[in-house]
């Protein structure tokens, strides 16, 4: 009878292991889908739709940083440069290259780092900041009247609570 139980127990353990790995893959897939939809919404100027993936704690600042998108800031291309995830803390960091400009002769790039977290079964953006390139992505374009020239020291991050 012990020989009959062993394959059943092994089958149960194997099924449980597969189910647990599927949960991790499902969470990762959910993040991939959320991030892809978020970036697609931003790319095409659907800011209100993108805001549904933004933490309520930073939503007002996010709206302010993106208010010129589609009017002054025209996104030409998006490329995810890198992604780091942490299963222990349900967080992820993306580095995204945004190619943007005001017209076809004024093309700029900005490298943005995004911090995401899984909260209540869904992924939300909790911070984003320009870490290289044109700092005008979240504000007045460089060269515009009253614009601050792009400089590495300029902090364009969306403020995070308790940070």
N, C-alpha and C positions, 0 to 999 in steps of 0.2 A: 504494500500500500504506500510505503514511503517513496518508491520509484514513480508511482503515479502522481503523487503530490509534487515532486520536484519539478517536472516540466510545467505543471500548472502554476507553481510559485514563480518559476523563471518567466513564464509568459506574463504573469501579472506584473512582475518587476519591470520587464521590458515594456509593457504597455504603459506603465506609470512613467517610466523614463521618457518614452516618446511623447506622452501627454505634456510632461513638464517642459521638454525642449520645444514643443509646439507653442506653449504659452509664451516662452521667451521670443520665439520667432514671430508670433502674433503681435507681441508688443513692439518689436522692432519694425515689423511691416506697418503697423499702425503709425509709428513715428515717421517712417519713410513716406507713407501716404499723406500724413498731416503736413510734413515739411514741403513735399512736392506741391500740394494744393496751395499752401500758404505762399510759396514763392511764385507760383503761377498767378495767383490773385494779385500779388504785388506787381509782377511783371506787366500785367495788363491794366493796372490802375484800379483794380477792384478792392480798394482800401477797406471799405466796410466789411466785405467778406473776409479779408485777411485778419481783421481785428477779432474775429471769433476764435482765432488761435493764439491770441495774446492774453497774457495774464491780466486780470482786472486791475492789479496793483500798478501796472505800467501803461494801461490802455490810453490814458489821456496824453502822456508824454509821447507814446507811439504815434498817436494821431497828429500831434504837433510836428513831429519829425517827418512825417510822410505827407503832410498836407499839400506840398508842391508837386508831388508825384503825378504825372499825367498832364500837368499844366506847364511847369517849368522844368522839372526833372523827367526826362524821357528815358526809360530803361530800354536798352538795345539788346542786352544778353545777360544771362545769369549762368554761373558755373559753380557748382559745389566743389570747393578745392579739397576739403578734408572733413572727416566726421569722426568724433570720439564719443563713445557711449560708455556709461557705467551702469551695469545691471544692479549693483548694490545700492546705488542711490537713485535709480530711475531718472538719470539725467543724460543729456547729450550736448555736445558742442559742435557747431558747424562753422566752417569758414567758407564764406560765399563771396565770389568775385562778381561785382555788379558793374557792367559796362553801361554807361549812361552818357547823356549829353543834352544840350539844348537844341542842337540841329546836327546835320550830317558832318559839319566841319569842326564841331566842338565835342569830341569824344573823350571820355574820361573813364578811369577805372577806380573802384573803391573795394578794398578788402574788408568785409564785415564779419565779425565774430558774433555768433548767436548762441545764447545759452537757453536750453529747453529743459523742461522737467515734466515728468508724468505726474498728474494730479487728478485724483478721482477717476482714474481709468482713461484719461485723455491727455495728450501732450499739449503744452502751452509754452509759448515764448516768454521767458522771464527777463531777458536782457539782450540788447544788440548794441554793438559799437563799431565804428570805423576804426580799424587798427592800422591801415596803410592805404596809400593812394589819396584820391581826392576826398577831402573832408566835407565837401559841399553836398554830398549825397543826402544828408539829413537836414540841410539848411539852405541858405542862399548859395547858388552856384559860385564857384571861384570866379573872380573877375566882374561879378555883378556889383552895382553900386552898394556900398555898405557891407560887402562880403569880406570875411576874413580870409586871407590867403591860406591855402592848404598847408598845414604844418603838422609834423608828427606829435607835437605837444598838445594840439587841440583835442579836447575831450568831447566827442560826439555821442557818448553812450546815453542810452535811455536809463534814467536813474532807477535803481532797484531799492526796494524797501530793506532796511536793516543791513545795507551793504557798506 
